[in-house]
Amino acid sequence: MPRLETIRECFDGVIPGIISTCDEAGTPNLALLSQVQFVDNEHVALSYQFFNKTRQNLLAGSPVRLLLNSYLTGAEYLLKLTYLRTETAGPLFEQMKAKLAGIASHEGMSGVFRLRGSDLYRVDAIVQMAGPTLPPPILPINYLTALRRATERLAGCPNLDCLLESALDAVTRDFGIGQVMLLMLDEARGCLYTLASRGYPESGVGSEIPVGAGVIGIAARERTPIRIGFMTTEYSYGRTIREQIAEDGQGATLETLIPLPGLPAARSQLAVPIGAPDRLLGVLYVESVNDLHFGYDDEDALIAFAGQLGLAMAHHQQSEELPDEADDGEVRSAPPDGPPVAVRYFAANASVFIDDDYLIKGVAGAILWAILSDYAKRGRTGFTNKGLRVDSRIRLPGVSDNLEARLVLLQRRLAERGAGIQIGKVGRGRYSLDITRPLSLIEG
């Protein structure tokens, strides 16, 4: 009997599946399925969208048969199924809902296809039907080789900054994906912020997406991969961000937000959670202008890679912590010359503006204001992660918060802004503040 994992291309929605049931009198009923979802080698899920004859037969205990076609080889497979339950929320439901939105948009049925539930089935038998088939196409990527090279890149990284660049190198070079974003979770604020990207005109470092919004936000909320093979406006990030701004009680405007990088017309999207033991760290997101660009093999490989990346991030966070007896690394500096830089801070959301241009907000904004205040008062240019953790002005959400990621975010935003304020790493857990223009600090 073929294994389900060897025929997963049948589940991508290119050729609709056909479900067969019968009523109590034995009258058969056939119906086209919008979506069949691979769950594991023993289970599939079918989209439940309408109250119809198939549903009535199913709930009455009808035997279930499913006919699938491979769009790659033309092979037909008949599956014998046993209905188990219907899920109306959770990771499986959200995976199918997102994929169905893409299929519906592709078929011009966005106003008709609405997922009511995910019907989970046990696969009791798989039979390949007789008939001519084509040889399977040669894959453009050897995923095992790509995964090996990608994980080797991570192994040689001495710090988080190097880890981020190596991760993006792995996705673009080893997996051959042109557009990628790496976002970190800000659990306290319920959003993800872009820490690194490749393949876009602007880096978008510091841009944000709410948890639960779009492909990235749903992957974070459900801690499950979300993959879409066709373009859909339902998961458009431009619309999502604007809706969030309208609901923001802190008076955010488009002008204060950093644009999220992204393709204007992404037809394929894949978001994979990045996790450490017992917690979510962020999301790895890739996209393409081509339909069905990412398949189950891409999903598997990136899930495995994201797992290694999450462990490496957690290791670097722990290794950067200074021992309790370490000093704060304070250094004093002579004041610089030149025109002053106006730095304005709003405590309500810890947002920072430089010369009236938005820079950053949240924990990273509070960090910047604290170290700039210390510099202005005492000429201090050195600080440590240990000192930041116990600084009451910053109000870190907890020890699980990835402070190193916040500092990398701040470093990159300041480097892009180029306003005479830079942060450099000078050792384990130690940083230096480089000020090349006089500062004018304004609060409120």
N, C-alpha and C positions, 0 to 999 in steps of 0.2 A: 504494500500500500504506500503510495507517495506520502511524504511528510508535508504538512501544510507550509512549512518554511521554504520549501522548494518551489512553490507555486504562488508566491505572494504577489506577483505582478497581476494576478487575476483579481486582486482586491483594490486596485487603484481607480476603478470606476470608469475606465475607458470603454469596456463592454459591460453593460448591465448584467447582473446575475438574474437567474430565473428561479423563483421559489415555487414549489409544488406542495399543495395540501389537499385534503378532501374533507367533506362534511360527514355527518353521522350516517347519511345514506350512501356514502361511498362516491359521491359526485366530486370529481377532481376540480381543482382551481389552480390556475397558473397566474403569476404576477411578476412584473419586472421589479427589481430592487434597485433603489438609488445607490445603495452603498453596502458593501460587505467589508468588515474590518477584521484583519488578522489580530488575534489576541495572543495565542501561543500555539504550540503544536497539537493541542487537544481542544481548542475553543475558537470560535468565531463569533462576531456580533453582527446583527443585521439591523438596518435602520428601521425604526417604527415611526411612521409618519401619518398614517391615515387609519380611521376606523373603517375597515373594509372586510370583505369575505375572508381573506387570508387570516386576518386577526381573529375573526370568529372561529374559524377552523382550528387555529393554533390553540386558543384558550379552551376549546372543547377536547383537546388531546390528540389532534390529528398527527399522523406521521408527517415528517418534513423532509423534503429532498431539495437540494440546491444544485443548480447547474451553473458552472463557471467556465469562462473562456479566457485563455491567455492571449493578450493582444500582441505578444512577442513571437509566439510559436504557432498559434492557432489551435493548440490542444484544448480539448474539452474534458472537464472533470465533473463527476457526479458525487455529491457529498450527502451522506445520510446523517441527519442531525437530530438531536434531542433538545427541546427547549428547557432552559433552566430558570431564567428570571429576566426581568426588565429593569434596567437602571435608568433613572431620570436625572442623575447628578453624579459628579465625580469625574475622575480622570478619563475613563473610557467614554463616557457621554460627551465630554468636552472635546476629545480627539475626533469623535465622529461628527459632532456638530460643526467643528471648524472645517473638516474635510468636505462635509456635505454642502457648506456654504460655497466652497469653490466649485464643486460639481454643479450646483444649481445655477451659479453665475455663468458657468461655461455653457450650460444648456439653455440659458435664457429663462430659467424657472425660479429666480430668486424670490418672487412673491408667492410661490407655491410650495417649494420644498422647505419644510420646517420640521426639525427633529423633535418628536414627542418623547422618544426613549430609545435606548440601545438594548435590543433583545439578545441576550447571551445564550449560546448554544454549545453543547458538547458535540464534537465531531466523532461519530461512531465508525464511519468508514469513508474511504475515498477511492473512487474507481475512475481510471482514465478511460474515456470512451474511445472506441476504434475510429480511425480516420487519419488522413495525412497531416503531418506537422512540419514546421520549419525548424532548422537548428537554432538554438538560442543565440542571440547576438553576443559578441565578445565585449565584455565590460571595459569601459575606458580607464577604470582605476582598479588596481589590485588592492582591495580594502585592507587585507591583513598586512601587506607590505606598507601601505600608507599609515596604518595605525602603529606599526612598529617604529617607523621613522618619526612619527609625531610624538610618541611617548619618549623616544630617545632625546628629542629636542628639549623636552621639559626637564629631563634628568640633569642636564648640565647648567641649570639656572641658579645663580647665587642669591637672587632677590626677586621680589614680586614684579618689579618693572621689567626685568629680563624675561620673567615667566610670561607676562602678557604678550610681549613681542614675539616670543618663541611660539606661543599658542597660535597667534595670527599667522605666523610663517607656516606653521603646520597645516592650518586650514587652507591657506591659499596655494602653497607649493605641493604639499603631500596629497591633499584631497582634491586639489584643482578647483577650488571654489573661489570665485572672484570677489564676492561681496560678503563681508562678515562683520558682526558686531559682538562685543563682549560687554555685558551689562552686569552690575553688581546690585545686590539687594540692599535697600535702605528699609529695614523692617519697621523702624519706628514711624517713618513717614508713609509707609505703604506704597513705595514706588521702587523702580529700578533706575539706576543712572548709568549712562554709557561711560565706560572707562577706556575703551580702545576700539578702533575700527579699521577696516581696510577696504579699498575699492570704491570710495566715495570722494566727491570733490572736497567736502569738509569733514573733519574728523567727528564732529558732534560730541566731543568729550564734554561731559557734564549734562547732556540732554537727558530727559527723564520720561518714563512711561509708567502709568499707574499699574500696580499689581491687579490682574484680572482684566486688563484692557488689551485687545488684540492678541495675536499669536504669542508674542513675548510675555505679556502679562498673564495670560491663561496658563502658559507653561510654568510660570513661577507659582501661581496660586495653587495649581493642582499638582505641581512637582512631577510633571509628566511631559514627554515630547509631544509637540503639536506640529503637524505637517499638513500643508495645503498644496495641491498640485495645479490649481487653476486660479486666476485672478478673481478676487471678490472684494467688493466695496464694503461688505459687512465687517471686514477686518482691516480697514484702512486706518493707518496710524495718524494721518492728517486729521481725519474727522474725530478720531478718538481723543487726540490731544486737545482739540478745540472744545469738545464737549466737557472735558475735565476742567479746562480753564474757566468755562462758564459757571462751573459748580464750586470753584475754589473760593473758600471763605476768606482767604488772605489777600485778596485783591490782585492776584497774578494777572498779567497781561501777556499777549504774544511777544511784546517787546522785551519782557524780562526773562523769557525762556530761550534756551539754546535749541535750535532746530535739530530734531532727531534725524540722523543720517538715514538714507534709505533710497531705494529705487523708486522713481515716480510711478512705475507700473510693474511692480513685482508680480509675476505669474506663479512662481513657486516659492514657498516659504517653509522654513524648518527652524523651530526653536527647541533647544535642549537644555534642561536644567543642569546647573553646575552645583554639586552638593559635596558636603563633608559629612562625617558621621553625625546623624541626628539633626542636621540643619541645612538650609538652602543658602548658598553663597551668591548665586547669580544665574544668568542665562546666556548660552551661546546661541547666536542667531545668524542664519545664512539665508540668502535669497537669490533668485535668478529671474531673468526676463523670459525664460522658456517654460512652457507648460511641462508638468511632470518631470522637472529636472532632478528632483530628489526622490529616491525610492526608499524601500525598506532597508537596503544595504547601506545607503548613506546614513539613514537614521541609526542603524545599529552601530556603525563605526563611530559616529559622532557622540553617541551615548557613552560608548566605552572610553572615548577620548576625554569627554567632559568629566567622567568619573576620575580619571587620572589627574586631570587639571584641578579638580576640587581638592583632592588629597594633597597635591603639591601646594596649592594656595594655603590650606590649613597648616601645613608644615612650615611654610615661610612665615606665617603670622606668629606661630609659636616660637620659632627660632629668633625672631626679631625682638622679642621681649627682653628687656634688660633686667639683670638681677636687682634685688631691692637695694643693695648697697651702692649701686651706680650713681654717680653724681648727675646733675642736670646738664652738663656740658655748656655752661654759660660762657659766652665770649662777649667782649665789648668792642664796639666799633666806632670810629670817628664819623660824624655826620657827613653825608655826601653833598655835592654842589649841584646846581642846575635848577630848572623850573620844578615846582612842587607837583606831586601827584595827589589828587583828591581821592581819598578812600572813604566811602560812606557805608555805614552798617545799620541795618534794621533788625533789631532784636526779636521782633515778632516771629520772623521765619528765618533768622540768621542769614539774611541775604547781604551780599557785598557788591557794591558798585565801584568801579574805578573810572574817575573822570566822567561820571554819569552813565557809563556803560555797564550793563549787568555782567557780573563775573561768575558768582557761585552762590549757593545757599545751603541751608541745612548744617550738618555737622562740619563739613569742609569749610563753610563760611564762618562758623564759630571758631574753628581752629585758626583760620587766617587772622581774624580780628584779635584773638588772644595773643598771638605771637607778635603782631604788629603793635599792639598796645604795650607789650613788654619792651619792644624795641624803642618805641617813642618815649617811654618813661625812664628806661634804664640803659638804653643802647645795647640791649641784649640781642645777639644774633644766633646763639646756639640753643637748641632744645632737643628733647628726647621723647620717644613714644611713651615711656614710663611717666614722664612729667605731664604729658597731655592726658593720660588716662585718669589722673587724680585731680586734674584742673576742673574746679567746679563751674567755671565759666563756659566750658564746652558741653557739658551734660551729655556724655556718651550714653547711648541706650543701654549698654551692658558690656561685659567682657567678651561676649560673642561677636560684637560688632567688629568688622574688619577695618581696624584703624589704618593699617598699611595701605589698603585700597583708597581710603579717604585722602591720605597724603599723596599717593600717586595721582589721584584725580586733581588735587590742588596744584601739584607740580606742573601737570600738563596744561591746565587752564591758564596758569600764570605764564607759562612759556608761550602759549598761543597769543595771549594778550600783549606781551612785550611791553609792560609799563614800568620797567625798572625794579620789579619785585620778583625774585626767584628763590626757590627752595631747592637745596641740594642735599644729597645723602653723603655723610662723611664717615660712616661706620655703622656697626650693628646697633640699630635702634636710635641712631644719632643723626641730627639734621642741622643744617646751617641756613640762615636767612641772609640773602645777598640783596642789599638795597643800594641802588645806584642813583636815586633821585630823592630829594627831601619829600617827606610824607605830611599830608594834612588830613588827620583823622577826624571824621565827623560821624557822630552817632545820632540816629533818628532821622 
